[in-house]
Amino acid sequence: MIGMDRHTGIVCEGADHLRQSVGMILGTPIGTRVGRRDFGSHIPELIDQPLNAATRLAVIAAGALALLRQEPRIRAQRILFEVTGAGAATLRIIGTRLDGPRPAPIDVTTALRPARA
């Protein structure tokens, strides 16, 4: 798929476009896109929760569900929630790209941010 890089405005395609799409899906709170109220994930709402096993599991589940529903180009096989510093975390998706002539491995890491009020 071909699109536009959200930061530079230049053409973005292939794995780069997929990485950008995954980041947009996981970082967008559900209900905030006009005309696409079901777009996004519950991850931004979970980021401010206490960092315990239940929250980690909820973040991973929310990411898996959002990608399953909204991004048919990737099949997530493993999702890792990693704390990268005080108040900072990433979600790493290890899986298979399904948009090419044959399935190919892909590794996507996206920074997680809390929902804006």
C-alpha positions as CSV (number, residue, x, y, z in Angstrom):
1,M,0.0,0.0,0.0
2,I,1.2,3.5,-0.8
3,G,0.5,6.5,1.5
4,M,2.1,9.7,2.8
5,D,4.5,10.0,5.7
6,R,2.7,11.8,8.4
7,H,5.8,13.8,9.4
8,T,7.5,14.6,6.1
9,G,4.7,14.4,3.5
10,I,6.8,12.3,1.2
11,V,5.6,9.0,-0.3
12,C,5.6,6.1,2.1
13,E,5.0,2.5,1.1
14,G,5.7,-1.1,2.0
15,A,7.0,-1.9,5.5
16,D,7.4,1.8,6.3
17,H,3.7,2.5,5.6
18,L,2.7,-0.6,7.6
19,R,4.8,0.6,10.6
20,Q,3.2,4.1,10.4
21,S,-0.3,2.6,10.2
22,V,0.3,0.3,13.2
23,G,1.5,3.3,15.2
24,M,-1.6,5.4,14.2
25,I,-4.0,2.6,15.1
26,L,-2.4,1.8,18.5
27,G,-1.9,5.5,19.4
28,T,-5.4,6.8,18.5
29,P,-8.0,6.6,21.3
30,I,-11.2,4.9,20.1
31,G,-14.0,7.4,19.5
32,T,-11.7,10.3,18.5
33,R,-11.8,10.0,14.7
34,V,-14.7,11.8,13.1
35,G,-16.5,9.5,10.7
36,R,-14.5,6.5,12.0
37,R,-15.5,6.2,15.6
38,D,-14.3,2.6,15.9
39,F,-10.8,3.4,14.6
40,G,-8.0,3.1,17.2
41,S,-7.3,1.2,20.3
42,H,-7.9,1.4,24.1
43,I,-4.1,1.6,24.7
44,P,-4.0,5.4,25.2
45,E,-6.5,5.0,28.0
46,L,-4.5,2.3,29.7
47,I,-1.1,4.0,29.7
48,D,-1.9,6.1,32.9
49,Q,-2.9,3.0,34.8
50,P,-0.7,1.4,37.5
51,L,2.1,-0.6,35.9
52,N,1.3,-4.1,37.1
53,A,0.7,-7.4,35.4
54,A,-3.0,-6.7,34.8
55,T,-2.2,-3.5,33.0
56,R,0.5,-5.1,30.9
57,L,-1.9,-7.8,29.9
58,A,-4.6,-5.3,29.1
59,V,-2.3,-3.2,26.9
60,I,-1.1,-6.3,25.0
61,A,-4.7,-7.5,24.5
62,A,-5.9,-4.1,23.4
63,G,-3.1,-3.9,20.8
64,A,-3.8,-7.4,19.5
65,L,-7.5,-6.7,19.2
66,A,-7.0,-3.4,17.4
67,L,-4.6,-4.9,14.9
68,L,-6.8,-7.9,14.3
69,R,-9.8,-5.6,13.6
70,Q,-8.1,-2.8,11.6
71,E,-4.9,-3.9,10.0
72,P,-5.3,-6.9,7.7
73,R,-1.7,-6.5,6.3
74,I,-0.1,-7.9,9.5
75,R,-0.7,-11.0,11.6
76,A,0.8,-10.5,15.1
77,Q,2.5,-13.6,16.5
78,R,4.0,-12.0,19.6
79,I,3.4,-8.6,21.3
80,L,5.8,-7.3,23.9
81,F,5.1,-4.4,26.3
82,E,8.4,-2.8,27.3
83,V,9.0,0.0,29.8
84,T,11.7,2.3,28.3
85,G,11.9,4.9,31.1
86,A,10.0,6.9,33.6
87,G,6.5,7.3,32.0
88,A,7.6,5.9,28.7
89,A,6.9,2.5,27.1
90,T,6.8,0.8,23.7
91,L,4.8,-2.0,22.2
92,R,6.7,-4.3,19.9
93,I,4.8,-6.4,17.5
94,I,6.6,-9.4,15.9
95,G,4.6,-11.0,13.2
96,T,4.0,-11.7,9.5
97,R,3.3,-9.2,6.7
98,L,0.5,-10.5,4.5
99,D,0.4,-7.8,1.8
100,G,3.1,-9.1,-0.4
101,P,3.3,-11.9,-2.9
102,R,4.2,-14.2,0.0
103,P,4.2,-13.8,3.8
104,A,7.3,-12.1,5.2
105,P,8.4,-11.5,8.8
106,I,8.1,-8.0,10.2
107,D,9.1,-6.4,13.5
108,V,7.3,-3.2,14.5
109,T,8.0,-1.1,17.6
110,T,5.9,1.9,18.4
111,A,6.1,4.4,21.3
112,L,3.0,4.5,23.6
113,R,1.6,7.8,24.8
114,P,-1.3,8.5,27.1
115,A,-4.6,9.8,25.7
116,R,-4.9,13.6,25.6
117,A,-7.7,15.1,27.7
